[in-house]
C-alpha cells in the first residue's frame, strides 16, 4: 500500500496546498464546468509528476478547461456504447430479446475491440507479412461494431423511447445480471485505460484517440496493471464516500476532499504510467 499512501499524501505535502485546492473546490460549485477543469488540472498533476516537481502545479484555468474538455469528450465516445447497451438491457420492453443474445453481443463487441486492436497491432509488429490481413480484420470488426451501434440506436429511439424512457423501470434481475457484471468490468477497465491515456496525452501530446500503444504496455505489465486497477478503484470509491459524508456536514470540506482525491488519483496514474514506460520523463 506504499503507492496508495504516497498518493494520499501528495495533495497535502505542499505548504501552500490550500491556495491550490481551494479555488478548485469552489469551482466544483459550477456544474460540468468545474468538473471539466478538475479533469484538466489532473493532467497538469501528471505533467508535474513526470517532471519530478515536488509541489502542486499552478491552476491555469484556460489550459485546464481545454485539456479537461478534450478528455471528457473522448471519454464519452469510449463509454457511450457500454452505457447504451446497459440502458437497452434494463429498459427494453422485450426482455427476452435484449437480455440474451443481442444484449450479450452488444456488451462483448466493445470488449473485443479493446482486446483485439492492441493485440493485432502487436502481432503486426512481430509478423509484418500479416499486416494486410490484420488491417482487413480490423476494418471488419470496426464496421460490425459501428453497424450494431447504429441498429441498436435505431431500436432504442423507435421502440424503447417511443413511450418515454421510464427510469423507474430500469430494474436489474437474474437474467440481465451477468450482462451487467460484464458491463461493470468493462467500464472499470475503460475508466483506467482512459485515465492512463490522459496521462499519456498530458506528457506526450498524443494517444487519446489511438491508445493501442498504451494498452499494449498495460497488458505487457499485467502484474502492475492489476495492482494499479485495484488501488485506483479503492481510491475512487474512498474519495466519493468521504466527500459525500463530508458534504453532509459542511459543503466546502467535502469539496476539498473530492479535489484532493482527484489529485491523488492523477498522481497515482502518473506514477503507474512511468513504471510501465508511458512517455519520457520531462525536463524540469
C-alpha atoms as a printed R data frame, in Angstrom:
    type eleno elety resid chain resno       x       y       z
1   ATOM     1    CA   UNK     A     1   0.000   0.000   0.000
2   ATOM     2    CA   UNK     A     2   3.027   2.305  -0.292
3   ATOM     3    CA   UNK     A     3   1.774   3.675  -3.609
4   ATOM     4    CA   UNK     A     4  -1.628   4.430  -2.111
5   ATOM     5    CA   UNK     A     5  -0.126   6.216   0.907
6   ATOM     6    CA   UNK     A     6   2.140   8.329  -1.316
7   ATOM     7    CA   UNK     A     7  -0.857   9.274  -3.451
8   ATOM     8    CA   UNK     A     8  -2.916  10.219  -0.397
9   ATOM     9    CA   UNK     A     9  -0.129  12.411   0.985
10  ATOM    10    CA   UNK     A    10   0.669  14.135  -2.296
11  ATOM    11    CA   UNK     A    11  -2.079  16.839  -2.271
12  ATOM    12    CA   UNK     A    12  -1.211  17.910   1.283
13  ATOM    13    CA   UNK     A    13   2.597  17.875   1.218
14  ATOM    14    CA   UNK     A    14   2.943  21.355  -0.273
15  ATOM    15    CA   UNK     A    15   2.861  24.125   2.352
16  ATOM    16    CA   UNK     A    16   0.614  26.207   0.121
17  ATOM    17    CA   UNK     A    17  -1.824  23.374  -0.624
18  ATOM    18    CA   UNK     A    18  -4.854  25.427   0.398
19  ATOM    19    CA   UNK     A    19  -4.093  28.103  -2.187
20  ATOM    20    CA   UNK     A    20  -4.042  25.443  -4.907
21  ATOM    21    CA   UNK     A    21  -7.000  23.314  -3.892
22  ATOM    22    CA   UNK     A    22  -9.431  25.896  -2.511
23  ATOM    23    CA   UNK     A    23 -10.081  27.528  -5.940
24  ATOM    24    CA   UNK     A    24 -10.607  24.059  -7.436
25  ATOM    25    CA   UNK     A    25 -13.030  23.186  -4.635
26  ATOM    26    CA   UNK     A    26 -15.027  26.388  -5.179
27  ATOM    27    CA   UNK     A    27 -15.144  25.706  -8.929
28  ATOM    28    CA   UNK     A    28 -16.936  22.422  -8.207
29  ATOM    29    CA   UNK     A    29 -19.981  24.527  -7.282
30  ATOM    30    CA   UNK     A    30 -20.382  25.207 -11.023
31  ATOM    31    CA   UNK     A    31 -21.850  22.031 -12.592
32  ATOM    32    CA   UNK     A    32 -19.974  20.467 -15.505
33  ATOM    33    CA   UNK     A    33 -17.527  23.373 -15.940
34  ATOM    34    CA   UNK     A    34 -15.944  22.800 -12.533
35  ATOM    35    CA   UNK     A    35 -15.612  19.073 -13.115
36  ATOM    36    CA   UNK     A    36 -14.066  19.604 -16.563
37  ATOM    37    CA   UNK     A    37 -11.494  21.977 -15.059
38  ATOM    38    CA   UNK     A    38 -10.712  19.412 -12.344
39  ATOM    39    CA   UNK     A    39 -10.056  16.763 -15.008
40  ATOM    40    CA   UNK     A    40  -7.792  19.189 -16.864
41  ATOM    41    CA   UNK     A    41  -5.920  20.040 -13.665
42  ATOM    42    CA   UNK     A    42  -5.330  16.326 -13.195
43  ATOM    43    CA   UNK     A    43  -3.342  16.319 -16.425
44  ATOM    44    CA   UNK     A    44  -1.246  19.191 -15.048
45  ATOM    45    CA   UNK     A    45  -0.602  16.985 -11.996
46  ATOM    46    CA   UNK     A    46   0.548  14.222 -14.363
47  ATOM    47    CA   UNK     A    47   2.982  16.594 -16.090
48  ATOM    48    CA   UNK     A    48   4.289  17.808 -12.727
49  ATOM    49    CA   UNK     A    49   4.794  14.219 -11.588
50  ATOM    50    CA   UNK     A    50   6.701  13.342 -14.767
51  ATOM    51    CA   UNK     A    51   8.901  16.413 -14.380
52  ATOM    52    CA   UNK     A    52   9.576  15.313 -10.767
53  ATOM    53    CA   UNK     A    53   8.161  18.567  -9.426
54  ATOM    54    CA   UNK     A    54   7.628  18.288  -5.686
55  ATOM    55    CA   UNK     A    55   4.932  20.943  -5.363
56  ATOM    56    CA   UNK     A    56   1.433  21.063  -6.782
57  ATOM    57    CA   UNK     A    57   1.162  22.677 -10.233
58  ATOM    58    CA   UNK     A    58  -0.432  26.096 -10.539
59  ATOM    59    CA   UNK     A    59  -4.002  26.210 -11.765
60  ATOM    60    CA   UNK     A    60  -4.196  27.655 -15.275
61  ATOM    61    CA   UNK     A    61  -7.910  27.919 -15.915
62  ATOM    62    CA   UNK     A    62  -7.897  28.132 -19.692
63  ATOM    63    CA   UNK     A    63  -5.435  25.277 -20.167
64  ATOM    64    CA   UNK     A    64  -7.194  23.124 -17.574
65  ATOM    65    CA   UNK     A    65 -10.584  23.677 -19.209
66  ATOM    66    CA   UNK     A    66  -9.302  22.850 -22.713
67  ATOM    67    CA   UNK     A    67  -7.428  19.730 -21.533
68  ATOM    68    CA   UNK     A    68 -10.363  18.578 -19.437
69  ATOM    69    CA   UNK     A    69 -12.921  19.162 -22.190
70  ATOM    70    CA   UNK     A    70 -10.822  17.134 -24.634
71  ATOM    71    CA   UNK     A    71 -10.503  14.186 -22.263
72  ATOM    72    CA   UNK     A    72 -14.183  14.266 -21.250
73  ATOM    73    CA   UNK     A    73 -15.242  14.292 -24.929
74  ATOM    74    CA   UNK     A    74 -13.056  11.279 -25.707
75  ATOM    75    CA   UNK     A    75 -14.310   9.551 -22.571
76  ATOM    76    CA   UNK     A    76 -17.922   9.947 -23.719
77  ATOM    77    CA   UNK     A    77 -17.005   8.268 -27.017
78  ATOM    78    CA   UNK     A    78 -15.437   5.335 -25.160
79  ATOM    79    CA   UNK     A    79 -18.222   4.968 -22.584
80  ATOM    80    CA   UNK     A    80 -21.250   5.554 -24.813
81  ATOM    81    CA   UNK     A    81 -21.501   2.037 -26.353
82  ATOM    82    CA   UNK     A    82 -21.403   0.301 -22.957
83  ATOM    83    CA   UNK     A    83 -23.821   2.755 -21.309
84  ATOM    84    CA   UNK     A    84 -26.176   2.433 -24.271
85  ATOM    85    CA   UNK     A    85 -26.169  -1.353 -24.027
86  ATOM    86    CA   UNK     A    86 -26.870  -1.228 -20.292
87  ATOM    87    CA   UNK     A    87 -29.884   1.075 -20.880
88  ATOM    88    CA   UNK     A    88 -31.180  -1.212 -23.592
89  ATOM    89    CA   UNK     A    89 -30.820  -4.317 -21.459
90  ATOM    90    CA   UNK     A    90 -32.548  -2.729 -18.473
91  ATOM    91    CA   UNK     A    91 -35.307  -0.837 -20.249
92  ATOM    92    CA   UNK     A    92 -36.301  -2.935 -23.236
93  ATOM    93    CA   UNK     A    93 -39.968  -3.769 -23.492
94  ATOM    94    CA   UNK     A    94 -38.927  -7.179 -24.865
95  ATOM    95    CA   UNK     A    95 -36.585  -8.625 -22.204
96  ATOM    96    CA   UNK     A    96 -36.217 -11.970 -23.936
97  ATOM    97    CA   UNK     A    97 -34.791 -10.173 -26.917
98  ATOM    98    CA   UNK     A    98 -32.317  -7.763 -25.376
99  ATOM    99    CA   UNK     A    99 -31.285  -9.606 -22.275
100 ATOM   100    CA   UNK     A   100 -29.969 -12.669 -24.092
101 ATOM   101    CA   UNK     A   101 -28.043 -12.946 -27.346
102 ATOM   102    CA   UNK     A   102 -28.431  -9.368 -28.577
103 ATOM   103    CA   UNK     A   103 -27.565  -7.806 -25.246
104 ATOM   104    CA   UNK     A   104 -24.566 -10.108 -24.872
105 ATOM   105    CA   UNK     A   105 -23.253  -9.193 -28.315
106 ATOM   106    CA   UNK     A   106 -23.690  -5.505 -27.505
107 ATOM   107    CA   UNK     A   107 -21.535  -5.806 -24.403
108 ATOM   108    CA   UNK     A   108 -18.973  -8.194 -25.882
109 ATOM   109    CA   UNK     A   109 -18.311  -6.158 -29.044
110 ATOM   110    CA   UNK     A   110 -16.644  -3.240 -27.194
111 ATOM   111    CA   UNK     A   111 -14.608  -5.777 -25.224
112 ATOM   112    CA   UNK     A   112 -13.478  -7.395 -28.477
113 ATOM   113    CA   UNK     A   113 -12.378  -4.023 -29.812
114 ATOM   114    CA   UNK     A   114 -10.463  -3.165 -26.633
115 ATOM   115    CA   UNK     A   115  -8.635  -6.514 -26.668
116 ATOM   116    CA   UNK     A   116  -8.310  -7.130 -30.401
117 ATOM   117    CA   UNK     A   117  -6.921  -3.779 -31.539
118 ATOM   118    CA   UNK     A   118  -3.757  -3.740 -29.392
119 ATOM   119    CA   UNK     A   119  -3.315  -7.499 -29.921
120 ATOM   120    CA   UNK     A   120  -3.464  -7.164 -33.707
121 ATOM   121    CA   UNK     A   121  -1.006  -4.262 -33.560
122 ATOM   122    CA   UNK     A   122   1.446  -6.366 -31.541
123 ATOM   123    CA   UNK     A   123   1.109  -9.315 -33.953
124 ATOM   124    CA   UNK     A   124   1.650  -6.976 -36.903
125 ATOM   125    CA   UNK     A   125   4.933  -5.746 -35.447
126 ATOM   126    CA   UNK     A   126   6.200  -9.288 -34.875
127 ATOM   127    CA   UNK     A   127   4.960 -10.594 -38.237
128 ATOM   128    CA   UNK     A   128   4.909  -7.761 -40.833
129 ATOM   129    CA   UNK     A   129   3.632 -10.130 -43.524
130 ATOM   130    CA   UNK     A   130   0.335 -10.441 -41.638
131 ATOM   131    CA   UNK     A   131  -0.316  -6.685 -41.529
132 ATOM   132    CA   UNK     A   132  -2.608  -6.592 -44.622
133 ATOM   133    CA   UNK     A   133  -4.750  -9.421 -43.212
134 ATOM   134    CA   UNK     A   134  -4.901  -7.822 -39.778
135 ATOM   135    CA   UNK     A   135  -5.823  -4.484 -41.322
136 ATOM   136    CA   UNK     A   136  -8.762  -6.081 -43.151
137 ATOM   137    CA   UNK     A   137  -9.898  -7.871 -39.980
138 ATOM   138    CA   UNK     A   138  -9.663  -4.617 -38.005
139 ATOM   139    CA   UNK     A   139 -11.804  -2.876 -40.601
140 ATOM   140    CA   UNK     A   140 -14.399  -5.662 -40.450
141 ATOM   141    CA   UNK     A   141 -14.529  -5.534 -36.646
142 ATOM   142    CA   UNK     A   142 -14.938  -1.741 -36.755
143 ATOM   143    CA   UNK     A   143 -17.718  -1.937 -39.364
144 ATOM   144    CA   UNK     A   144 -19.601  -4.627 -37.434
145 ATOM   145    CA   UNK     A   145 -19.297  -2.614 -34.241
146 ATOM   146    CA   UNK     A   146 -20.495   0.580 -35.930
147 ATOM   147    CA   UNK     A   147 -23.441  -1.163 -37.627
148 ATOM   148    CA   UNK     A   148 -24.504  -2.801 -34.385
149 ATOM   149    CA   UNK     A   149 -24.469   0.517 -32.520
150 ATOM   150    CA   UNK     A   150 -26.455   2.197 -35.316
151 ATOM   151    CA   UNK     A   151 -29.080  -0.567 -35.300
152 ATOM   152    CA   UNK     A   152 -29.370  -0.528 -31.521
153 ATOM   153    CA   UNK     A   153 -29.699   3.275 -31.509
154 ATOM   154    CA   UNK     A   154 -32.467   2.955 -34.071
155 ATOM   155    CA   UNK     A   155 -34.259   0.383 -31.908
156 ATOM   156    CA   UNK     A   156 -33.789   2.491 -28.797
157 ATOM   157    CA   UNK     A   157 -35.344   5.606 -30.301
158 ATOM   158    CA   UNK     A   158 -38.068   3.853 -32.298
159 ATOM   159    CA   UNK     A   159 -39.242   1.357 -29.691
160 ATOM   160    CA   UNK     A   160 -37.864   1.828 -26.191
161 ATOM   161    CA   UNK     A   161 -38.044   5.625 -26.101
162 ATOM   162    CA   UNK     A   162 -41.239   5.961 -28.109
163 ATOM   163    CA   UNK     A   163 -43.326   5.729 -24.984
164 ATOM   164    CA   UNK     A   164 -40.806   7.608 -22.882
165 ATOM   165    CA   UNK     A   165 -37.867   6.109 -21.007
166 ATOM   166    CA   UNK     A   166 -39.013   5.199 -17.512
167 ATOM   167    CA   UNK     A   167 -36.005   5.368 -15.219
168 ATOM   168    CA   UNK     A   168 -38.018   3.568 -12.556
169 ATOM   169    CA   UNK     A   169 -38.284   0.639 -14.940
170 ATOM   170    CA   UNK     A   170 -34.516   0.163 -15.105
171 ATOM   171    CA   UNK     A   171 -34.537  -2.902 -12.896
172 ATOM   172    CA   UNK     A   172 -31.716  -5.486 -12.697
173 ATOM   173    CA   UNK     A   173 -32.816  -9.111 -12.428
174 ATOM   174    CA   UNK     A   174 -31.382 -12.610 -12.526
175 ATOM   175    CA   UNK     A   175 -31.496 -12.684 -16.337
176 ATOM   176    CA   UNK     A   176 -29.597  -9.477 -17.079
177 ATOM   177    CA   UNK     A   177 -27.266  -9.565 -14.049
178 ATOM   178    CA   UNK     A   178 -24.419 -11.433 -15.881
179 ATOM   179    CA   UNK     A   179 -24.533  -8.841 -18.654
180 ATOM   180    CA   UNK     A   180 -24.470  -6.007 -16.118
181 ATOM   181    CA   UNK     A   181 -21.465  -7.619 -14.424
182 ATOM   182    CA   UNK     A   182 -19.633  -7.754 -17.763
183 ATOM   183    CA   UNK     A   183 -20.584  -4.123 -18.365
184 ATOM   184    CA   UNK     A   184 -19.297  -3.091 -14.921
185 ATOM   185    CA   UNK     A   185 -15.957  -4.834 -15.511
186 ATOM   186    CA   UNK     A   186 -15.698  -3.270 -18.952
187 ATOM   187    CA   UNK     A   187 -16.488   0.194 -17.594
188 ATOM   188    CA   UNK     A   188 -13.869  -0.273 -14.869
189 ATOM   189    CA   UNK     A   189 -11.236  -1.203 -17.444
190 ATOM   190    CA   UNK     A   190 -12.194   1.623 -19.814
191 ATOM   191    CA   UNK     A   191 -12.025   4.114 -16.933
192 ATOM   192    CA   UNK     A   192  -8.497   3.035 -16.029
193 ATOM   193    CA   UNK     A   193  -7.390   2.937 -19.681
194 ATOM   194    CA   UNK     A   194  -8.803   6.435 -20.233
195 ATOM   195    CA   UNK     A   195  -7.006   7.683 -17.125
196 ATOM   196    CA   UNK     A   196  -3.667   6.333 -18.357
197 ATOM   197    CA   UNK     A   197  -4.357   7.677 -21.866
198 ATOM   198    CA   UNK     A   198  -4.979  11.070 -20.248
199 ATOM   199    CA   UNK     A   199  -1.560  10.862 -18.598
200 ATOM   200    CA   UNK     A   200  -0.001   9.902 -21.933
201 ATOM   201    CA   UNK     A   201  -1.667  12.840 -23.650
202 ATOM   202    CA   UNK     A   202  -0.537  15.196 -20.878
203 ATOM   203    CA   UNK     A   203   3.134  14.254 -21.264
204 ATOM   204    CA   UNK     A   204   3.370  13.433 -24.990
205 ATOM   205    CA   UNK     A   205   0.514  15.349 -26.627
206 ATOM   206    CA   UNK     A   206  -0.960  12.194 -28.204
207 ATOM   207    CA   UNK     A   207  -2.548   8.830 -27.538
208 ATOM   208    CA   UNK     A   208  -6.141   9.780 -26.756
209 ATOM   209    CA   UNK     A   209  -7.753   8.597 -29.975
210 ATOM   210    CA   UNK     A   210  -5.168   5.890 -30.640
211 ATOM   211    CA   UNK     A   211  -4.492   4.214 -27.284
212 ATOM   212    CA   UNK     A   212  -3.092   0.979 -28.755
213 ATOM   213    CA   UNK     A   213   0.464   1.602 -27.559
214 ATOM   214    CA   UNK     A   214  -0.733   2.359 -24.027
215 ATOM   215    CA   UNK     A   215  -2.985  -0.716 -23.950
216 ATOM   216    CA   UNK     A   216  -0.088  -2.896 -25.100
217 ATOM   217    CA   UNK     A   217   2.074  -1.600 -22.256
218 ATOM   218    CA   UNK     A   218  -0.748  -2.208 -19.777
219 ATOM   219    CA   UNK     A   219  -1.195  -5.795 -20.991
220 ATOM   220    CA   UNK     A   220   2.548  -6.440 -21.033
221 ATOM   221    CA   UNK     A   221   2.831  -5.289 -17.394
222 ATOM   222    CA   UNK     A   222  -0.137  -7.328 -16.195
223 ATOM   223    CA   UNK     A   223   1.018  -7.567 -12.593
224 ATOM   224    CA   UNK     A   224   1.484  -3.799 -12.245
225 ATOM   225    CA   UNK     A   225  -1.770  -3.171 -14.101
226 ATOM   226    CA   UNK     A   226  -3.781  -5.452 -11.818
227 ATOM   227    CA   UNK     A   227  -2.318  -3.761  -8.754
228 ATOM   228    CA   UNK     A   228  -2.979  -0.303 -10.182
229 ATOM   229    CA   UNK     A   229  -6.597  -1.112 -11.110
230 ATOM   230    CA   UNK     A   230  -7.310  -2.339  -7.585
231 ATOM   231    CA   UNK     A   231  -5.681   0.641  -5.876
232 ATOM   232    CA   UNK     A   232  -7.192   3.274  -8.152
233 ATOM   233    CA   UNK     A   233 -10.733   1.926  -7.732
234 ATOM   234    CA   UNK     A   234 -10.225   1.712  -3.988
235 ATOM   235    CA   UNK     A   235  -9.152   5.357  -4.095
236 ATOM   236    CA   UNK     A   236 -12.107   6.362  -6.293
237 ATOM   237    CA   UNK     A   237 -14.613   4.637  -4.015
238 ATOM   238    CA   UNK     A   238 -12.981   6.068  -0.894
239 ATOM   239    CA   UNK     A   239 -12.868   9.582  -2.332
240 ATOM   240    CA   UNK     A   240 -16.540   9.596  -3.295
241 ATOM   241    CA   UNK     A   241 -17.611   8.118   0.044
242 ATOM   242    CA   UNK     A   242 -15.581  10.512   2.199
243 ATOM   243    CA   UNK     A   243 -16.528  13.531   0.064
244 ATOM   244    CA   UNK     A   244 -20.248  12.721   0.306
245 ATOM   245    CA   UNK     A   245 -20.054  12.182   4.066
246 ATOM   246    CA   UNK     A   246 -18.101  15.428   4.476
247 ATOM   247    CA   UNK     A   247 -20.612  17.353   2.373
248 ATOM   248    CA   UNK     A   248 -23.439  16.248   4.661
249 ATOM   249    CA   UNK     A   249 -21.900  18.339   7.450
250 ATOM   250    CA   UNK     A   250 -20.025  21.142   5.670
251 ATOM   251    CA   UNK     A   251 -20.020  21.607   1.898
252 ATOM   252    CA   UNK     A   252 -16.568  23.133   1.492
253 ATOM   253    CA   UNK     A   253 -14.630  20.399   3.364
254 ATOM   254    CA   UNK     A   254 -16.457  17.812   1.277
255 ATOM   255    CA   UNK     A   255 -15.430  19.567  -1.931
256 ATOM   256    CA   UNK     A   256 -11.839  19.850  -0.708
257 ATOM   257    CA   UNK     A   257 -11.790  16.110  -0.069
258 ATOM   258    CA   UNK     A   258 -13.189  15.499  -3.541
259 ATOM   259    CA   UNK     A   259 -10.472  17.659  -5.131
260 ATOM   260    CA   UNK     A   260  -7.683  16.094  -3.068
261 ATOM   261    CA   UNK     A   261  -8.915  12.621  -4.031
262 ATOM   262    CA   UNK     A   262  -8.883  13.572  -7.711
263 ATOM   263    CA   UNK     A   263  -5.338  14.931  -7.408
264 ATOM   264    CA   UNK     A   264  -4.264  11.716  -5.654
265 ATOM   265    CA   UNK     A   265  -5.780   9.585  -8.422
266 ATOM   266    CA   UNK     A   266  -3.932  11.504 -11.142
267 ATOM   267    CA   UNK     A   267  -0.664  11.322  -9.179
268 ATOM   268    CA   UNK     A   268  -1.131   7.571  -8.803
269 ATOM   269    CA   UNK     A   269  -1.919   7.213 -12.527
270 ATOM   270    CA   UNK     A   270   1.203   9.178 -13.475
271 ATOM   271    CA   UNK     A   271   3.364   7.019 -11.193
272 ATOM   272    CA   UNK     A   272   1.925   3.868 -12.761
273 ATOM   273    CA   UNK     A   273   2.352   5.248 -16.293
274 ATOM   274    CA   UNK     A   274   6.029   5.937 -15.602
275 ATOM   275    CA   UNK     A   275   6.523   2.387 -14.309
276 ATOM   276    CA   UNK     A   276   5.090   0.787 -17.446
277 ATOM   277    CA   UNK     A   277   7.033   3.128 -19.735
278 ATOM   278    CA   UNK     A   278   4.436   5.620 -20.986
279 ATOM   279    CA   UNK     A   279   6.320   8.633 -22.365
280 ATOM   280    CA   UNK     A   280   9.690  10.044 -21.347
281 ATOM   281    CA   UNK     A   281  10.421  11.948 -18.160
282 ATOM   282    CA   UNK     A   282  10.005  15.671 -18.728
283 ATOM   283    CA   UNK     A   283  12.756  18.208 -18.189
284 ATOM   284    CA   UNK     A   284  12.155  20.399 -15.180
